[in-house]
């Protein structure tokens, strides 16, 4: 898992990393890692090994991953919707300039 390595190896992260990591990891755990859309004992053991020590989350970001996993399982309608902490992107936040539709055909 590249995201886990990046999260643990990089001491300074950009402001967007926290939300991206939490959302991506929770989605991976629930929607991609088998068995999909549920937690079996094997998946629970893996999550405990990766994100917890002595019954506690290793860090605030690890705790938030675990909470998001539970949230996705309890509220399946939230799946496949971006979970960006209720933050709307402004034009300044967008990675590419916005091009008016009429300019695309020239």
DRENZAKOL-185220 format. One record per residue (C-alpha): chain; x, z, y; residue in three letters; residue number from 1. Coordinates in Angstrom, 3 decimals. Example, Ala and Ser with C-alpha at 12.3 -4.5 7.8 and 13.67 -1.06 7.14 Angstrom:
<nodes>
- chain/xx/zz/yy/resn/resi
- A/12.300/7.800/-4.500/ala/1
- A/13.670/7.140/-1.060/ser/2
</nodes>
This chain:
<nodes>
- chain/xx/zz/yy/resn/resi
- A/0.000/0.000/0.000/unk/1
- A/1.783/-1.313/3.048/unk/2
- A/-0.448/0.629/5.453/unk/3
- A/0.480/3.949/3.844/unk/4
- A/4.186/3.134/4.112/unk/5
- A/3.858/2.053/7.738/unk/6
- A/1.878/5.161/8.624/unk/7
- A/4.472/7.472/7.100/unk/8
- A/7.601/5.609/8.245/unk/9
- A/6.792/4.828/11.848/unk/10
- A/7.000/7.956/14.036/unk/11
- A/5.626/6.247/17.155/unk/12
- A/2.481/4.200/16.835/unk/13
- A/0.462/2.193/19.333/unk/14
- A/-2.806/3.633/20.597/unk/15
- A/-4.895/1.370/18.346/unk/16
- A/-3.109/2.362/15.121/unk/17
- A/-5.105/5.531/14.419/unk/18
- A/-8.511/3.830/14.375/unk/19
- A/-7.182/0.786/12.550/unk/20
- A/-5.498/2.848/9.830/unk/21
- A/-8.480/5.156/9.281/unk/22
- A/-10.980/2.287/9.098/unk/23
- A/-8.780/0.055/6.931/unk/24
- A/-7.892/2.797/4.442/unk/25
- A/-11.457/4.081/4.120/unk/26
- A/-12.778/0.551/3.620/unk/27
- A/-10.088/-0.183/1.034/unk/28
- A/-10.812/2.994/-0.906/unk/29
- A/-14.585/2.487/-0.958/unk/30
- A/-14.986/-1.296/-1.003/unk/31
- A/-11.881/-2.656/-2.765/unk/32
- A/-10.296/-0.026/-4.980/unk/33
- A/-12.025/0.099/-8.375/unk/34
- A/-14.577/1.362/-9.073/unk/35
- A/-16.114/-0.103/-5.948/unk/36
- A/-18.603/1.895/-3.884/unk/37
- A/-18.083/5.164/-5.746/unk/38
- A/-15.425/7.778/-6.448/unk/39
- A/-14.491/8.430/-10.062/unk/40
- A/-11.983/11.036/-11.248/unk/41
- A/-9.047/8.599/-11.167/unk/42
- A/-9.775/7.546/-7.586/unk/43
- A/-10.310/11.174/-6.564/unk/44
- A/-6.969/12.167/-8.107/unk/45
- A/-5.223/9.330/-6.242/unk/46
- A/-6.846/10.288/-2.916/unk/47
- A/-5.904/13.933/-3.443/unk/48
- A/-2.299/13.014/-4.253/unk/49
- A/-1.929/10.682/-1.276/unk/50
- A/-3.854/12.494/1.466/unk/51
- A/-3.806/16.203/0.535/unk/52
- A/-1.506/19.113/-0.287/unk/53
- A/-2.799/22.436/-1.613/unk/54
- A/-6.395/21.409/-0.929/unk/55
- A/-5.805/20.517/2.733/unk/56
- A/-5.380/17.156/4.439/unk/57
- A/-1.719/16.376/5.088/unk/58
- A/-2.445/15.426/8.705/unk/59
- A/-5.373/14.884/11.059/unk/60
- A/-5.295/11.137/10.359/unk/61
- A/-5.391/11.773/6.586/unk/62
- A/-8.347/14.103/7.068/unk/63
- A/-10.149/11.447/9.057/unk/64
- A/-9.567/8.890/6.286/unk/65
- A/-11.207/11.281/3.814/unk/66
- A/-14.143/11.896/6.164/unk/67
- A/-14.617/8.156/6.683/unk/68
- A/-14.618/7.608/2.911/unk/69
- A/-17.425/10.141/2.571/unk/70
- A/-19.267/8.582/5.513/unk/71
- A/-19.092/5.107/3.935/unk/72
- A/-20.398/6.457/0.644/unk/73
- A/-23.276/8.391/2.249/unk/74
- A/-24.213/5.651/4.749/unk/75
- A/-23.724/2.322/2.955/unk/76
- A/-25.237/0.423/5.905/unk/77
- A/-22.093/1.171/7.895/unk/78
- A/-20.047/-0.950/5.513/unk/79
- A/-18.811/-4.294/6.759/unk/80
- A/-19.457/-3.203/10.340/unk/81
- A/-16.433/-2.441/12.490/unk/82
- A/-16.064/1.282/13.017/unk/83
- A/-14.244/1.418/16.340/unk/84
- A/-15.248/4.892/17.468/unk/85
- A/-18.083/3.506/19.641/unk/86
- A/-15.594/1.730/21.877/unk/87
- A/-16.432/-1.697/23.226/unk/88
- A/-13.563/-4.073/23.904/unk/89
- A/-13.205/-5.168/27.478/unk/90
- A/-11.725/-8.569/28.305/unk/91
- A/-8.392/-6.843/28.999/unk/92
- A/-8.326/-5.468/25.424/unk/93
- A/-8.913/-8.816/23.751/unk/94
- A/-5.804/-10.378/22.181/unk/95
- A/-6.608/-13.912/23.370/unk/96
- A/-7.971/-15.181/26.664/unk/97
- A/-11.648/-15.973/26.671/unk/98
- A/-12.285/-19.694/27.062/unk/99
- A/-15.632/-20.820/28.424/unk/100
- A/-17.460/-22.905/25.770/unk/101
- A/-17.605/-26.044/27.934/unk/102
- A/-13.767/-26.183/28.041/unk/103
- A/-13.421/-26.298/24.258/unk/104
- A/-14.514/-29.942/23.964/unk/105
- A/-11.991/-31.462/26.407/unk/106
</nodes>
